[in-house]
């Protein structure tokens, strides 16, 4: 299965998403976003197949993290799923223009996350 990294400032959201994906057999790494450069370092060390991140995080804005990941040659093939409660089509389009693979709206059911991840990973 895939290596997946979850970056979310909500421990509950990270734990919920991680449990759902571990049930599917994925290796999951949870990261508490203390700052964008700390998260980028963790991503570069783990090199996950899929990065799942919250959009609105105080210490590590999702759009900024997506941008720096896409600018790093070693992370260009990594898929990115952004989770957000912000239902703004303009933001959605901007994220996709930055190389985000998929945007998923919160709240979501565990099966919806599992299905979205399977679709992104082509499984």
Buried (B, 14 or more C-beta within 10 A) or exposed (E): EBBBBBBBBBEEBBEBBBEBBEEBEBBBBBBBBEEBEBBBEBBEEBEBBBBBBBBBBEEBBBBBBBBBBBEEEEBEEBBBBBBBEEEEEEBBEEBBEBBBBBBBBBEBEBEEBBEBBEEBBEE
